[in-house]
Amino acid sequence: MTTTANRPPQWRLRDRLHDHLRLLYPDHNTAELIEAAIAAMRLDPEVATPPGRRNLWDERDAVVISYGDSIRSPNNPPLDCLADFMDRHLKDIVSAVHILPFYPWTSDDGFAVSDYERVHPDLGDWEDIRRISQQFRVMGDCVINHCSAAHPWFTNYQAGLSPGTGYFVEASPDDDLRAVARPRTSPLLRPVNTKAGPRHVWCTFGHDQIDLNFANPALMFEVIRLFRHYLDRGVRAFRLDAVGYVWKTAGTSCLNLPEAHEVVRLLRTLVEHACPDAWIITETNVPVFENLAYFGNANEAHLIYNFSLPPLLLHALCTGNTRHLRAWMMSMPPARDGTTYFNFLASHDGIGLRPVEGLLDDAERDAMVAAMQRFGGRISSRTVAGGKESPYEINIALWDACRGTVAGEDAWQLERFICAHAVMLALEGIPGLYIHSLLGTGNDHAAVERTGRNRSINRATWMVDELDACLADPDSSHAQVFSRMSRLLHLRRQQPAFHPNATQFTLQLQEGLFAFWRQSRDREQCVFCIHNLTPEPQQLALADLNLMRNEPWYELISDQPLGDVWHSVEMAPYQCLWITNHPGGVATSLAGSTDG
């Protein structure tokens, strides 16, 4: 077998698998593991590795995030309603859909999976997923850190049967587990009765979500077979839920261990051989530099969630101070070809606070948290060293999070909300838009009371007739949000400077303005993106942008030529400017190229 240093650019599958599996399972026969992995993914081992560092996306890509039943009808399965809504409203503005766990489940709104191979019958079936995949890239959740206590694997584990024996992480209450990182306050270990006697199983996220044992290669091959199963049914992007927790080593935090990264690398190797255009995206809600590590050497995740963006941008909008947002952005490395950021502002969970550790101090974080509580938000906590509790995430609908600032509510909710998304849509990376942000859905307090879970506040369900009526009413805030968001998405996909890997440079303007410059990969188009993040007018001296006088500059959002590049512009509260040298038809003609 050749050494890594001497391998050609497209070295063969067995060589790559050898390195992954030898690191993960040093006490097993690596040659046998290689053949088992190839069989589980049904691969041709003689096919060369696809070329590395290909950009499988361009400026036309955007992802909508939705539960399978976020839109319902009394007459049709929810996945059919989602497919119909996307066909009528989204096919010209987004390219992909992340359908949150659509499998049978027992708790946590889908993340305690009881059957990985089926679509929940209350949502529809695999034909609905295939239908959606014919027009949109489908991102599926791979909830591989844990499964439901009702999963047959766990039932078999308790009975001493296979598959299941050895599939779960055991520990003793006498073990020193104080260093283990936890996103919850529930006890880590759950006592269970098994055929072999009483045992304690590891439950990172709760006692209905039993952690899987990836130190057992048999479990790994079960997961690989599931990935093949999803590929066969139209899934083309794999969201690795909570993947940082998949490996447990006594005496460590059991978070982001080297083996967790190697699991991602192994899965990427297998998936890209099976489907070279598929994406792997890691969901690791951790401090920023730990998160960046999941890019690896452009050989782990294709996309990583940009978890620091939501809390930092929200803090800037709450305070009118862009200093922390700007400092963070200046510290972020450009993603290498073949990788990019997944930008988002809202999700089915909440606005995570761990990603601003070291970026905001406790007083700044707490001031933002207090403002969100005044706007109807809830706060979820986690257990930290010494058994203390610390704020973990803000649970709030983004529409309500934009009600005001730390000074209180004001009249700028809509403009603040649109401004936040204009920032996100212009940034390096692929934008992900939670469906309730596209629709301007507010806090669902009734759901919190019904479920007893803070995260339910941003997991509302729309009836399709009610939603259609709201979107048809021009005076409805939902229609106003959707119309303005749709226009920004249309504009974005026409600008080659908004390619996810196009150059980005932070601009240094006054404190209330957040600004950056994007340049297309062929250097033909520039876009200066300036955003007033305050409730006060701001003067922008165009000379500070250093616009070349021999170029005709144009403002995309207002659809107006810029005129004299030496004058000043008064930016209204939360106004956004996208100033470019290639507007309209020119930009459209440039948008056809892709690296993918």
Number of C-alpha atoms within 10 A of each C-alpha: 7 9 7 11 6 8 12 9 11 12 17 16 21 16 16 17 23 16 15 20 21 16 15 21 16 9 8 12 11 19 13 9 19 22 14 16 24 20 15 20 23 15 17 12 16 9 13 13 18 19 12 14 16 18 19 19 22 24 29 24 22 24 24 23 24 21 24 28 24 21 25 22 16 9 8 11 19 23 28 24 23 24 21 15 16 20 14 10 12 17 13 14 22 23 17 24 29 24 20 21 22 27 24 22 22 19 15 16 16 20 25 26 27 23 18 21 15 13 21 19 12 14 21 21 17 19 14 19 23 16 15 23 19 10 15 23 21 25 26 24 23 23 20 23 22 27 26 25 20 17 21 16 24 24 17 18 20 19 15 15 14 14 16 20 18 22 24 24 20 18 18 14 13 6 9 12 17 14 15 20 18 21 18 18 18 15 14 19 21 19 15 11 12 15 12 10 8 11 17 18 21 24 25 25 22 22 19 20 24 27 27 28 22 25 19 16 19 19 19 20 19 15 20 22 18 18 22 19 16 21 19 12 16 21 24 22 25 25 23 21 21 20 25 26 23 25 23 22 12 12 12 14 16 22 23 22 16 13 22 21 21 20 22 24 24 22 24 22 20 24 24 17 22 20 13 18 17 21 24 23 28 25 21 24 23 20 18 23 11 14 21 19 15 28 24 15 12 20 19 24 30 28 25 24 25 23 26 27 22 23 26 27 24 24 24 24 27 25 20 22 19 23 16 16 20 21 12 15 18 14 10 11 9 18 20 15 17 22 29 26 24 23 25 23 24 24 23 22 17 26 26 22 25 20 26 22 14 10 18 17 10 12 9 12 18 13 15 22 23 14 21 28 16 16 21 18 24 21 19 20 16 17 19 18 12 8 10 10 14 17 17 20 23 24 29 31 31 27 24 20 26 23 22 22 25 17 9 12 14 11 10 16 18 19 18 27 23 23 21 24 20 24 18 21 26 29 25 24 30 28 25 24 25 23 22 27 25 20 21 23 21 20 24 19 17 12 18 17 12 9 11 10 14 22 26 25 25 28 25 20 17 17 15 19 12 13 17 13 13 17 18 13 12 12 10 14 16 22 21 20 21 21 15 15 23 18 12 19 22 15 23 23 24 22 31 31 34 31 30 30 28 23 19 24 15 16 18 14 16 15 16 24 27 26 23 23 21 26 22 22 17 11 12 13 20 25 27 24 22 24 24 29 31 25 22 13 16 21 15 18 15 15 13 13 19 10 18 11 10 7 11 16 22 21 21 23 15 12 12 12 15 18 11 12 19 14 11 13 14 11 18 17 19 26 22 26 20 23 25 27 22 24 22 14 10 13 20 15 13 17 20 14 12 14 14 11
